[in-house]
Amino acid sequence: MRILSIIFLIALVGCGGPEARRPVEVKSGSFFKQSVKRSKELLAKEEKLMQDVMTNDTLHEYTHSASGSWFYYDVKNEEVNYTPQPDDLVVMTYNIISLKNDTIYSTDDIGTLTYKVDKQDLFPGLRNSVKMLKEGETATFLFPSSLGYGYHGDNDKIGVNVPFKVTLSIFKIEKEKELIE
């Protein structure tokens, strides 16, 4: 009887579930909080630079886009309403200029592009801007670095966290449905 009591006691004590392991390092989230703070400060600084450009440019009326850029029309086309949709082919040119009006990439450097909307790689601001313009329109956009080449740059002429201007012209839009037929 005594042996049965000991076996029962051992079985009862041995049936406890596994104990959770404690993390070796406790993450406080402070890195992410600091990163968000740095990003907000950078964006505020870049927005101030863009506001200065807009204030000094008395010839144009700038509009704020939903994606976070500012722009004005150089050429506006009131005759058509269609803007590029995903999978459309767009024939376009653009240049990239610093906020101090120094040419970074000219339209000759870049050339005329045929771009399949949302299917080819462009920097975020340009990807959004293409979908805002109609055939025959030209607009100039101011992009914060987060909509440009960001914290990495383009590994050539555009450095880390550089805001810039782009003048974009849309020459032709081939609707995706027309391409299928």
N, C-alpha and C positions, 0 to 999 in steps of 0.2 A: 504494500500500500504506500509505503514511504517512497518507493521508486516511482510509482505512478504520480505521486504529488510533485516530485522533482521534475519529471518529464513535462507535466502539465504546466508548471511554473516556467520552465525554460521555453516551452512553446508559446506561452502567453507573452513573455518578454521579447522573444525573437520575432514576433509578428508585427512589430512596429514598422511603419512605412519608411521609405528612404528619406533622409533628411536633405533638404535643399542645400545646394552649395552656394556659398556667398561669393559675390563678384570679387575678383582680385583688385580691380580698380573701380571706384565709384565715379561715374560721369555726372557732372553737375549741369551740363548744357551751357556753360559759360562761353565756350568757344563759339557756339552758334549765336549766342546773344551778342558777343563782340563782333562777329562777322556781319550780322544784321545791322548793328550800329555803324560799322565802317561803311557798309553799302549805302545806308541812308545819308550819311555825311557826304559821301562821294556824289550821290545823286543831287543833293542840295547844292553842292559846289558847282556841279555841271549845269544845273538849272539856272543858277545865278549867271554863269557865263553866257548861256543861251538868251536869258532875259536881257543882258547887256547888248548882245548882238541885235536883238529885236528892237530895243529902245533906240539904238543908234541908226537903225534902218528905217528911216521915215518914209521911204517910197513904197513899202509893202505892208499889207495887213496880214498878220500871221493868224493861223487857226490851229488850235490844239487838237491832235488826233486822239482817238480812243486808245491807240497803242502807246502813247507817251511822247510822240514827236511833235514838233511844230512845223508848219508849212505855209507856203503861199503859192498861188498859181502864177506861173509866168505866161502860160497860154491855157485858156479854158475853152472847152468844147461844149457848147450848150445844145448842139444839134443831136447828140446821141446820149443815151442813158445807161448803156451797158458797161459795167466794170468787169474786169477779169474774174473768173471763177476757177476753182480747182480743176486742173487738167487742161485748161485753155492754153494755147500757145501765144506768147506775147513777144513781139519784136520791139526792142527798146535799147536806149543808150542811157548811160549815167556817168557822172564824174564824182569825185570825192575831193572836197576842199576843206581846209582847216577853218576853224571859226575866225581866224585872222585873215582869211581869204587867200591863203597860200595853196596852190594846187598840189594835191597829194597824188591823185590819179586823174588824168584827163580822159575825156571821152575817146580820144585817139589811143590812149594806153589800154583802155578796156575794150573798145570796139563795140560793134552792134551785136547784141545778144538776142538769141531766141530762147526764151525761158518758158518752161512748162510749169505753170502756177502750182505752188506747194509741192512740187515733185523734184525740184532741183535745189541745190544748196546755194543760198544767198544769205548774207547776214540778216538778222531778224528785222531790223528796221526797213530794209529794202523789200524783204518778202511781204511785209504788211503794206508798204506804200504802193507797190505794184497793183494791189487789189483796190486801191482807192481812186486811181486815175482811169480815165476813159481814153479811147483811141483819139490820137491827135492832141493830147494834153501834155503839158510840161509843168512840173512843179519843183520847188526847191524846199528841201526838208532839213530840219535841224535835229540831229540824233544825239542823245546822251550815249555814253560809251556802252551802257548796258544793252542798247539796241544796235550798236555797231559791232566792233570786234572785242569789246569787253576787256577782261583782265588779262587776256592773252595777246591781244594785238593781232596783226595779220602776218607776223614773222617777216615783214619786209619794211614798208614805209610807215605803217600805222603802229604806234607804240601802245603800251599798256594804258588802259582807261582813258582813251582819247575820244572826246566828243567831236563831231564834224558835221559838215553840210554836204548834201547830195542834191544835184539837179538831175531829175529823172524825166525822160521823154518816152512816151508810149506811141509807137508808130502804127502798129497793127495788132489786132486781137483776133485770133482764130478760135472760135468757140469749139469746145471739145466735141459737141454734137455734130458740128460740121465736119470735123476731122474723121469721124466714124463713117459717115455716109459716103 
